Amino acid sequence: MIKNRFFTSFLCFLLWTICCSAQGNKQENSVIEKLLNNAVTEFNNAKFDKALEYSKQALIKSFEINNDSYIAESYNTIGGIYDECSESAKAIEFYEKALLFAKKVNNDKLYNWIYGNLGNAYYFNQIDVPKGIDYYKKALYYAIKTKDSAQIAYAKINLASAYFSIDMFDEGNEQVKDIKDKILIGGSEDAKVSMNLLLGIYTTNHNEKDKAEQYYASAEQIAIANNMDSFLINIYENLVRHYKHYKVLEKAELYKNKLDSLSQVVYSKDKLENVKKTAVQIELDEYKIQLDKIEKANEKHQKSIKESKLIVILFIIILIVLLLFLLTLYKNIKLREHANIELQLANEALLEAKEKAEEASRLKSQFVSTITHELRTPLYGVIGITNIILDEHKELGNSPHLKSLKFSAKYLLSLVNDILQINKIEEKRIVLENLIFNLTDEITTIKNSVEYIADKNNDKLILEIDTAIPEFLIGDKLRLSQIVMNLVSNALKFTKNGEVSIIADLKKVEGSIYFIEFKIKDTGIGIAKEDQEKVFDKFVQIERKEEDYQGTGLGLSIVSRLIELFDSKIYLESEENVGSTFTFTIGFEYNEEKSREIINNIDVDLSSSHLYNILVVEDNKINQMVTKKIIQNSNMSCTIVDDGYAALVALDRELFDLILMDINMPLINGFDTTRKIREKGIKTPVIALTAFDKQEVTEEALGAGMNDIMVKPFEPTKLYQVITNQIKNKENAG
């Protein structure tokens, strides 16, 4: 099916309706006509939110003077704006309202316009193409009835377009064969664009490639010259289809990019949001108009009652009802007083519970902050010393044990962060990264890391990876490693003298996305059916018959939430004393060109060619050693001091290019030390090295005069890059 968008000369016909509206108060009509003119201008400039605002004001004023013709025109204009913004349901709703008021004035011109627009709504949005064709035929009927040659042409163009979209090319060609030459020579600019585009589609589907491209080029030239952005969008849509049809993929991609860029401008998110807001206001204004009518009718009714002799009888009845109401009210007040006392007691209890909950939340946040710092600090030492060993003992570079140690340290760091921030995972505030990785290498590293558990339990680890999986994939390899590591460790924990299999199979390919099914299968003790739904909950440990297995009860909960980040789901099949199988599928990108680009950028030498002098302010001896080694490996020199006061003395004696400042130190913390440095007028860049969460310290760090923040542990290359950038920034500013 070919979907094409042609217009019923919306702007030209709207101008006609403004000029030919029903006669009435000339001053009020002039105001409404001006508002509709403004709507036309803003619509033509693709400012749909402003066009909708002017149309809404025209509608309100049309209701005020009770002019059915203007009401129909305003509703139809609003429908046209929504249709252009792809809000088809709203568009149809307003078109039908317009038709309701048009029938009151029985205007053939209005019928032609509204039926044409209803045809657009059902056809352009592919809601019901045959129904759209029926509406176009009605529009053509009224165009012929009014002898309007321009509207006859537009109705036939739209009919042809609709027939083309359902592959009825002969029927469509029959509509325009007697008018196409006349339009191409002397028609309006938008009619020329529509006809050229229509002929382009026709010739594309009749294998006349060169001829079709000539028609598309003519349509594009006219649209660009006249700033017809909406037409351009449709032209680009059909050019993409044209080149895909003839498998000229480079040009198809070119016009796809043009289409995306133009669509983002014409149908920007802000414009569409404003349109939605104005839609709500229009509905409220409609209700207000109807309410005003009801209130006016009620006022007339009340006046009539007052003039009637029945007012006395009504007064007596009302008085009796009022007395009964007062009696009931008195009883209710007594009951309410009693209920209020109980409610007050309940509110006091709730307030006390709320205060306790807030205090517990505050203590939890404080605990999370503290434990994060205390855990990241030693992990910085573990990772750093591992790197030092690799640097000083090159012969161990290929050692699987040392690689496993480094991987496990990094994995532990990520796991600690996820456990401590599990609320962030549940709220989906963790963003997946796109890194290139080799799936076989990642899973092999995991296998090597858990070999000691397999040996301890006399288990056999089996690795099965589908050879159809590309060598390099793009995705969040660390999160995938966390998932597989958790599942494999869990399988080994509950399997003795058995087998644990890690299986990866390519299930399907959609474009550049390769969907890989992972299975972690064991021959362990299994999980009872009544417990299988619980295993993914937080802090749940299933009671075991044989042994007491230790753990936090968070592993499978974290696995489930991480898999949800990949828009996937994990499935469990298990039988007691037979084994368990965990299955999940994740889609990773494969892009050879992108992979090559990422690979070329992996081993970038970020070490400085200059001998920068760095001051390190750090109280932890192990961290001093790690940081010093990292700096020396980058061809820089450093001086290390234990606290902030020593740093101030060092700055008085020596000139440094940059300062690495720990935050949590005795005597004086990193923030206060930095403030004192800035008070001395020293503008040397200061980078905070901290184990605290970055969000917790960013505001105070910047306020103290620090230039950047690095959270420990970090990759050495990242530190080199930040140091170099900060020093260059200072040199450029200086």
C-alpha positions in Angstrom: 0.0 0.0 0.0 1.3 3.5 -0.9 0.3 6.2 1.5 0.4 9.7 -0.1 -0.7 13.0 1.4 -2.3 15.7 -0.8 -4.2 18.7 0.5 -7.7 19.9 -0.3 -6.3 23.4 -0.9 -6.9 24.0 2.8 -5.5 27.5 2.9 -7.0 28.7 -0.3 -10.4 27.4 0.5 -10.2 28.8 4.1 -9.6 32.2 2.6 -12.8 31.8 0.5 -14.9 30.9 3.5 -13.7 34.0 5.3 -14.7 36.2 2.4 -18.1 34.5 1.9 -19.4 33.9 5.4 -23.0 34.5 6.4 -23.9 38.2 6.7 -24.4 39.7 10.2 -23.0 42.3 12.4 -20.1 43.7 10.2 -17.9 44.7 13.1 -18.2 41.3 14.9 -17.8 39.5 11.5 -14.6 41.5 10.9 -13.1 40.4 14.2 -13.8 36.8 13.5 -12.5 37.0 9.9 -9.3 38.6 11.2 -8.8 35.8 13.7 -9.3 33.1 11.0 -6.9 35.1 8.7 -4.3 35.0 11.5 -4.9 31.2 11.9 -4.3 30.8 8.1 -1.0 32.7 8.3 0.3 30.8 11.3 -0.8 27.5 9.8 1.1 28.4 6.6 4.2 29.1 8.8 3.8 25.7 10.5 3.1 27.4 13.8 0.2 25.1 14.6 -0.2 26.0 18.3 -0.7 29.7 17.4 -3.0 28.8 14.6 -5.1 26.7 17.0 -5.2 29.6 19.5 -6.6 32.0 16.9 -9.1 29.4 15.7 -10.3 28.9 19.3 -10.9 32.6 19.8 -12.8 32.7 16.5 -15.0 29.8 17.8 -15.8 31.6 21.0 -16.8 34.8 19.3 -18.8 32.8 16.8 -20.8 31.3 19.6 -21.3 34.7 21.2 -23.0 36.1 18.1 -24.7 32.7 17.4 -23.5 32.5 13.8 -23.7 28.8 12.7 -21.7 29.5 9.5 -18.7 30.9 11.4 -19.0 28.1 14.1 -18.8 25.5 11.3 -15.8 27.3 9.7 -14.0 27.6 13.1 -14.6 23.9 13.9 -13.4 22.9 10.5 -10.3 25.0 10.8 -9.4 23.5 14.2 -10.0 20.0 12.6 -7.6 20.9 9.8 -4.9 21.9 12.3 -5.2 18.7 14.3 -5.2 16.6 11.1 -1.9 18.2 10.1 -0.5 17.4 13.5 -1.6 13.7 13.1 -4.2 13.9 15.8 -6.8 12.1 13.6 -9.3 11.3 16.3 -9.5 15.0 17.4 -9.6 16.1 13.8 -12.6 13.9 12.9 -14.4 15.0 16.1 -14.1 18.7 15.1 -15.0 18.0 11.4 -18.2 16.2 12.5 -19.1 19.2 14.7 -18.4 21.5 11.7 -20.7 19.3 9.6 -23.5 19.5 12.3 -23.5 23.3 12.1 -23.0 23.4 8.3 -26.3 21.5 7.9 -28.0 24.4 9.8 -27.0 26.8 7.1 -27.2 24.3 4.2 -24.1 25.7 2.4 -22.8 23.6 -0.5 -19.3 25.3 -0.3 -19.0 24.3 3.3 -20.2 20.7 2.5 -17.5 20.5 -0.2 -14.8 21.6 2.2 -15.8 19.5 5.2 -16.4 16.3 3.3 -13.0 16.8 1.6 -11.3 17.2 5.0 -13.1 14.1 6.4 -11.8 12.2 3.4 -8.3 13.4 4.3 -8.6 12.3 7.9 -9.8 8.8 7.1 -7.4 8.3 4.2 -4.2 10.1 5.2 -4.1 8.4 8.6 -5.0 5.0 7.1 -8.1 4.7 9.4 -10.5 3.6 6.6 -9.4 4.3 3.1 -12.6 3.2 1.4 -14.6 5.5 3.8 -12.2 8.3 2.9 -12.9 7.7 -0.9 -16.7 7.9 -0.1 -16.2 11.3 1.5 -14.0 12.5 -1.4 -16.8 11.6 -3.8 -19.3 13.7 -1.7 -16.8 16.6 -1.8 -16.6 16.2 -5.6 -20.4 16.1 -5.9 -20.7 19.5 -4.1 -17.7 21.0 -6.0 -19.5 20.1 -9.3 -22.8 21.4 -7.9 -21.2 24.8 -7.2 -19.3 24.7 -10.5 -16.0 25.5 -8.6 -13.3 24.3 -11.0 -10.5 24.6 -8.5 -12.3 22.5 -5.9 -13.3 20.0 -8.6 -9.6 19.6 -9.4 -8.6 19.2 -5.7 -11.3 16.6 -5.1 -10.1 14.6 -8.2 -6.5 14.8 -7.0 -7.4 13.5 -3.6 -9.5 10.7 -5.1 -6.6 9.7 -7.3 -4.2 9.7 -4.4 -6.6 7.5 -2.3 -7.0 5.0 -5.2 -3.3 4.9 -5.7 -2.8 4.0 -2.0 -4.8 0.8 -2.4 -3.1 0.0 -5.8 -6.1 0.9 -7.9 -3.9 2.9 -10.3 -6.3 2.8 -13.3 -9.2 4.2 -11.3 -6.9 6.9 -9.9 -5.5 7.9 -13.3 -9.1 8.1 -14.6 -9.8 10.9 -12.1 -6.9 13.2 -13.2 -6.1 12.4 -16.9 -8.3 15.2 -18.2 -7.1 17.9 -15.8 -3.4 17.2 -15.2 -2.1 19.3 -18.2 -4.3 22.2 -17.2 -3.0 22.1 -13.6 0.7 21.7 -14.6 0.5 24.7 -16.9 -1.8 27.2 -15.1 -2.8 25.8 -11.8 -1.9 27.2 -8.3 1.5 26.4 -6.8 0.1 23.9 -4.3 -2.0 22.2 -7.1 1.1 21.9 -9.2 3.0 20.3 -6.3 0.2 17.8 -5.7 -0.1 16.9 -9.4 3.6 16.4 -9.9 3.8 14.3 -6.8 0.8 12.2 -7.9 2.3 11.7 -11.4 5.6 10.7 -9.7 3.9 8.0 -7.7 2.1 6.7 -10.7 5.2 6.5 -12.9 7.2 5.0 -10.0 4.7 2.1 -9.8 4.8 1.7 -13.6 8.5 1.3 -13.7 9.3 4.7 -15.3 12.1 5.6 -12.9 13.6 8.6 -14.8 10.2 10.1 -15.5 9.1 9.7 -11.9 12.2 11.5 -10.6 11.5 14.4 -13.0 8.0 14.8 -11.5 9.4 14.6 -7.9 12.1 17.2 -8.7 9.5 19.6 -10.1 7.3 19.1 -7.0 10.3 19.7 -4.7 11.5 22.8 -6.6 8.0 24.4 -6.3 7.6 23.5 -2.6 11.1 24.9 -1.7 10.5 28.1 -3.6 7.2 28.7 -1.8 8.2 27.4 1.7 5.7 24.6 1.6 7.2 22.5 4.4 4.2 20.2 4.8 4.4 19.4 1.0 8.1 18.9 1.3 7.6 16.3 4.0 5.3 14.3 1.7 7.6 14.7 -1.2 10.5 13.3 0.8 8.4 10.4 2.1 7.6 9.3 -1.5 11.2 9.8 -2.6 12.3 7.4 0.1 9.7 4.9 -1.1 10.8 5.5 -4.7 14.5 4.8 -4.2 13.8 1.8 -1.9 11.5 0.5 -4.7 14.4 0.7 -7.2 17.0 -0.3 -4.4 19.0 2.9 -4.6 19.6 2.8 -0.9 22.1 5.7 -0.6 19.5 8.2 -2.0 16.8 6.6 0.0 18.8 7.2 3.2 19.6 10.8 2.0 15.9 11.7 1.7 15.1 9.8 4.9 17.5 12.2 6.7 16.0 15.2 5.0 12.5 13.9 6.0 13.5 13.4 9.7 15.2 16.8 9.9 12.2 18.7 8.4 9.7 16.7 10.5 11.5 17.6 13.7 11.1 21.3 12.8 7.6 21.3 11.5 6.2 18.9 14.1 8.4 19.7 17.0 7.5 18.3 20.4 6.9 21.8 21.9 4.4 22.7 19.2 2.5 19.4 19.6 2.5 19.8 23.4 1.1 23.3 23.0 -1.5 22.0 20.5 -2.6 19.4 23.1 -2.9 22.0 25.8 -4.9 24.3 23.6 -7.2 21.3 22.8 -8.1 20.9 26.5 -8.8 24.6 26.7 -11.1 24.5 23.7 -13.1 21.7 25.3 -13.3 23.7 28.5 -14.4 26.8 26.6 -17.1 24.8 24.8 -18.4 23.6 28.1 -18.4 27.1 29.5 -20.3 28.3 26.4 -23.0 25.6 27.0 -23.1 26.4 30.7 -23.6 30.1 30.0 -26.6 29.1 27.8 -28.0 27.0 30.5 -27.6 29.7 33.1 -29.3 32.3 30.9 -32.2 29.9 30.3 -32.4 29.3 34.0 -32.5 33.0 34.7 -35.4 33.4 32.4 -37.1 30.4 34.0 -36.6 31.9 37.5 -38.0 35.2 36.4 -41.1 33.5 35.1 -41.6 31.6 38.3 -41.4 34.8 40.4 -44.2 36.3 38.3 -46.4 33.3 38.9 -48.8 32.7 41.7 -47.2 29.3 42.2 -44.3 31.0 43.9 -46.1 30.9 47.2 -46.7 27.1 47.0 -43.2 26.5 46.0 -41.9 28.7 48.9 -44.0 26.6 51.4 -42.7 23.4 50.0 -39.1 24.6 50.0 -39.6 25.8 53.7 -40.8 22.3 54.7 -37.9 20.7 52.9 -35.5 23.2 54.5 -36.8 22.3 58.0 -36.4 18.6 57.3 -32.9 19.3 56.0 -32.0 21.3 59.1 -33.1 18.5 61.3 -31.1 16.0 59.3 -28.2 18.4 59.3 -28.3 18.7 63.1 -28.1 14.9 63.5 -25.3 14.7 60.9 -23.3 17.4 62.8 -23.5 15.3 65.9 -22.3 12.2 64.1 -19.6 14.3 62.3 -18.3 15.7 65.6 -17.9 12.1 66.9 -16.2 11.1 63.6 -14.0 14.1 63.6 -12.6 13.2 67.1 -11.8 9.7 65.8 -10.3 11.2 62.6 -8.2 13.6 64.6 -6.8 10.7 66.7 -6.1 8.7 63.5 -4.4 11.8 61.9 -2.1 12.2 64.9 -1.2 8.6 64.7 -0.5 8.9 60.9 1.5 12.1 61.5 3.7 10.3 64.0 4.1 7.4 61.6 5.0 9.8 58.8 7.6 11.5 60.9 9.1 8.1 61.8 9.1 7.1 58.1 10.8 10.3 57.1 13.4 9.8 59.8 14.0 6.2 58.7 14.3 7.4 55.1 16.9 10.0 56.2 18.9 7.5 58.1 18.7 5.1 55.1 20.1 7.8 52.8 22.8 8.6 55.3 23.7 5.0 55.6 23.8 4.5 51.8 26.1 7.5 51.5 28.5 6.4 54.2 28.6 2.7 53.1 29.2 3.8 49.5 32.2 5.8 50.5 33.6 3.1 52.8 33.2 0.4 50.1 34.5 2.3 47.1 37.7 3.5 48.9 39.2 -0.1 49.3 37.9 -1.1 45.9 39.9 1.8 44.4 43.0 0.3 46.1 42.2 -3.3 44.8 41.7 -2.1 41.2 44.7 0.3 41.3 47.1 -2.3 42.7 45.9 -4.9 40.1 46.8 -2.4 37.4 50.2 -1.7 39.1 50.9 -5.5 39.1 50.1 -5.7 35.4 52.3 -2.7 34.7 55.3 -3.9 36.7 55.0 -7.6 35.7 54.4 -7.7 32.0 54.8 -11.5 32.0 51.5 -11.7 33.9 49.6 -9.8 31.2 48.0 -12.9 29.9 47.4 -14.6 33.2 43.7 -15.7 33.4 43.9 -15.4 37.2 45.0 -11.8 37.2 42.4 -11.0 34.5 39.8 -12.7 36.6 40.9 -10.7 39.7 40.6 -7.4 37.7 37.2 -8.4 36.3 35.9 -9.5 39.7 37.0 -6.3 41.3 35.2 -4.2 38.6 32.2 -6.5 38.8 32.1 -6.2 42.6 32.3 -2.4 42.3 29.3 -2.4 39.9 27.4 -4.9 42.1 28.0 -2.8 45.2 26.7 0.3 43.4 23.6 -1.5 42.2 22.8 -3.1 45.6 23.2 0.2 47.3 21.1 2.0 44.7 18.5 -0.7 44.0 15.8 2.0 44.4 17.4 3.8 41.4 17.2 0.6 39.4 13.5 0.1 40.2 12.8 3.7 39.2 14.7 3.1 35.9 17.2 5.9 36.5 20.1 3.8 35.3 21.0 4.4 31.7 22.5 1.6 29.6 25.8 2.2 27.9 26.7 1.4 24.3 30.1 -0.2 24.2 31.7 -2.6 21.8 32.5 -6.1 23.2 33.3 -9.6 22.2 30.6 -11.9 23.7 32.8 -15.0 23.8 35.5 -13.1 25.6 33.1 -11.7 28.2 31.5 -15.0 29.0 34.9 -16.8 29.0 36.1 -14.2 31.6 33.0 -14.9 33.7 33.7 -18.7 33.4 37.3 -18.2 34.5 36.2 -16.0 37.5 33.9 -18.7 38.9 36.1 -21.8 38.2 37.1 -21.9 41.8 33.4 -22.4 42.9 33.0 -25.1 40.3 36.2 -26.9 41.5 35.0 -26.6 45.1 31.6 -28.3 44.3 33.1 -30.7 41.8 31.0 -29.1 39.0 31.7 -29.1 35.3 31.3 -25.7 33.5 30.1 -26.0 29.9 30.2 -23.0 27.5 28.1 -23.1 24.2 28.1 -20.0 22.0 26.4 -19.9 18.6 29.0 -19.3 15.9 26.4 -17.2 14.0 26.7 -14.5 16.6 28.9 -11.6 15.2 32.4 -11.2 16.7 31.7 -7.7 18.0 28.4 -6.4 19.4 27.5 -3.0 20.8 25.6 -2.7 24.1 26.1 -2.6 27.9 28.5 -5.4 28.4 29.0 -4.7 32.1 25.2 -5.1 32.9 25.2 -8.3 30.8 28.2 -9.6 32.7 26.4 -8.8 36.0 23.4 -10.7 34.9 25.3 -13.8 33.7 27.7 -13.7 36.7 24.8 -13.6 39.2 23.0 -16.5 37.5 26.1 -18.7 37.0 27.2 -18.1 40.6 23.7 -18.9 41.8 23.7 -22.1 39.7 27.1 -23.3 41.0 26.0 -22.5 44.6 23.2 -25.0 44.4 24.8 -27.7 42.2 27.3 -30.3 43.5 28.9 -33.1 41.4 26.9 -31.9 38.4 27.0 -29.5 35.4 26.3 -25.8 34.8 25.9 -24.7 31.2 26.2 -21.2 29.8 24.4 -21.2 26.4 24.1 -18.3 23.9 22.0 -18.7 20.7 21.2 -16.3 18.0 17.3 -16.3 17.8 16.5 -13.6 15.2 17.9 -10.5 13.4 15.8 -7.3 12.9 17.7 -4.8 11.0 21.0 -4.1 12.8 19.7 -5.7 16.1 20.8 -9.3 16.9 18.5 -10.9 19.5 20.5 -13.4 21.5 18.9 -16.0 23.8 20.9 -16.8 27.0 20.3 -19.9 29.1 21.9 -20.7 32.4 21.2 -24.3 33.0 22.2 -26.5 36.0 21.6 -30.0 37.3 21.3 -28.8 40.9 18.7 -29.3 43.6 16.0 -27.2 41.8 13.3 -25.0 43.1 9.9 -26.0 44.3 6.9 -24.8 42.2 5.5 -22.8 45.1 8.8 -20.9 45.5 9.5 -20.1 41.9 7.5 -16.9 41.8 9.3 -15.6 44.9 13.0 -16.0 43.9 13.1 -12.7 42.0 11.8 -10.6 45.0 14.2 -8.6 47.1 15.8 -10.2 50.2 14.1 -13.6 49.5 16.0 -16.8 50.3 14.2 -20.0 49.7 14.5 -22.5 52.5 16.6 -25.5 51.5 16.3 -29.0 52.8 19.9 -30.1 52.6 22.0 -27.1 53.6 21.8 -23.4 54.8 23.0 -21.4 51.8 24.2 -17.9 52.7 23.6 -14.7 50.7 21.9 -11.4 50.7 18.8 -12.5 48.7 19.4 -9.7 46.2 21.1 -11.5 43.4 18.1 -12.7 41.4 16.2 -9.5 42.2 19.0 -7.4 40.7 19.1 -9.8 37.7 15.4 -9.4 37.0 15.6 -5.5 37.2 18.7 -5.4 35.0 17.0 -7.5 32.4 14.0 -5.2 32.5 16.4 -2.3 31.6 17.0 -4.2 28.3 13.3 -4.3 27.7 13.3 -8.1 28.3 12.1 -10.6 30.8 13.6 -13.6 32.5 11.9 -17.0 32.6 12.5 -19.9 35.0 12.0 -23.6 34.5 12.8 -25.8 37.5 12.1 -29.2 39.0 13.3 -30.4 42.4 16.3 -32.7 42.3 16.5 -32.3 38.5 17.8 -28.8 38.0 16.9 -25.2 36.9 17.1 -23.2 33.7 17.0 -19.4 33.6 16.3 -18.0 30.1 16.3 -14.4 28.8 16.7 -12.7 25.4 18.5 -9.4 24.8 18.9 -7.5 21.5 22.4 -6.1 20.8 23.4 -3.9 17.9 25.8 -5.1 15.2 27.2 -2.4 13.0 30.5 -3.2 11.3 31.4 0.5 10.5 30.5 1.7 14.0 32.4 -1.2 15.6 35.5 -0.3 13.5 35.3 3.3 14.6 34.9 2.3 18.3 37.8 -0.2 18.1 40.1 2.5 16.5 39.3 4.8 19.5 39.8 2.2 22.3 43.6 2.3 22.6 44.1 6.1 22.5 47.2 7.3 24.2 45.9 10.0 26.5 49.2 10.4 28.4 50.5 13.9 28.4 53.5 14.9 26.2 54.2 17.7 28.8 55.8 17.1 32.2 52.9 18.4 34.3 53.5 18.8 38.0 50.5 17.5 40.0 49.8 18.0 43.7 47.9 15.0 45.3 46.0 15.7 48.6 45.1 12.3 50.0 45.2 10.8 53.5 44.9 7.1 52.6 48.3 5.5 52.1 47.1 2.8 49.7 45.2 5.3 47.6 48.3 7.6 47.6 50.4 4.7 46.1 47.7 3.9 43.4 47.2 7.6 42.4 50.9 8.2 42.3 51.5 5.2 40.0 48.7 6.3 37.7 50.2 9.8 37.4 53.7 8.6 36.8 52.5 6.2 34.1 51.2 9.3 32.2 54.7 10.9 32.1 53.7 13.4 34.8 55.3 14.1 38.2 53.5 14.5 41.5 53.9 15.6 45.1 51.7 13.9 47.7 50.6 15.5 51.0 48.4 13.9 53.7 46.0 16.8 54.5 44.7 20.2 53.4 47.0 22.3 55.6 50.0 20.5 54.2 48.6 21.3 50.7 48.5 25.0 51.5 52.1 25.0 52.6 53.1 23.1 49.4 51.3 25.6 47.2 53.3 28.5 48.9 56.6 26.8 48.2 56.0 25.3 44.7 54.1 25.9 41.5 51.7 23.1 40.4 49.8 22.6 37.2 46.9 20.9 38.8 45.6 19.6 42.2 43.9 16.3 42.9 41.9 16.8 46.1 40.4 14.1 48.3 37.2 15.3 50.1 36.9 13.2 53.2 40.2 14.0 55.2 41.1 14.7 58.8 41.8 18.2 60.2 40.3 20.0 57.2 38.2 18.5 54.4 38.7 19.0 50.7 35.9 21.6 50.3 37.4 23.9 52.9 40.9 23.4 51.7 39.8 24.4 48.1 38.1 27.5 49.5 41.3 28.6 51.3 43.3 28.0 48.0 40.9 30.2 46.1 41.0 32.9 48.9 44.8 33.0 48.3 44.1 33.9 44.6 45.5 30.6 43.3 43.7 29.6 40.1 45.3 26.2 39.7 42.6 23.7 38.5 41.3 21.5 41.4 39.8 18.1 40.7 37.9 16.3 43.5 38.8 12.6 44.0 36.1 11.1 46.1 34.3 7.9 46.9 31.0 9.7 47.5 28.3 9.6 44.9 28.8 12.4 42.4 25.3 13.8 42.8 25.8 14.2 46.5 28.9 16.4 46.3 28.6 18.3 42.9 26.8 21.4 44.3 29.2 21.9 47.2 32.3 21.1 45.1 31.5 23.7 42.5 30.6 26.2 45.2 33.9 25.7 46.9 35.8 26.4 43.6 36.6 22.9 42.4 36.7 22.5 38.6 35.7 18.8 38.2 34.9 15.6 40.1 36.2 12.1 39.7 34.5 9.2 41.6 36.8 6.5 42.8 37.6 4.0 41.5 38.0 5.2 37.9 39.8 4.3 34.7 43.3 5.8 34.5 42.6 6.9 30.9 39.7 8.9 32.2 41.8 10.7 34.8 44.5 11.5 32.1 41.8 13.0 29.9 40.3 15.2 32.7 43.8 16.4 33.8 44.8 17.3 30.3 41.5 19.1 29.5 41.6 21.1 32.7 45.2 22.2 32.3 44.5 23.2 28.6 41.4 25.1 29.7 43.4 27.1 32.2 46.1 27.8 29.6 43.5 29.0 27.0 41.8 31.2 29.6 45.1 32.6 30.9 
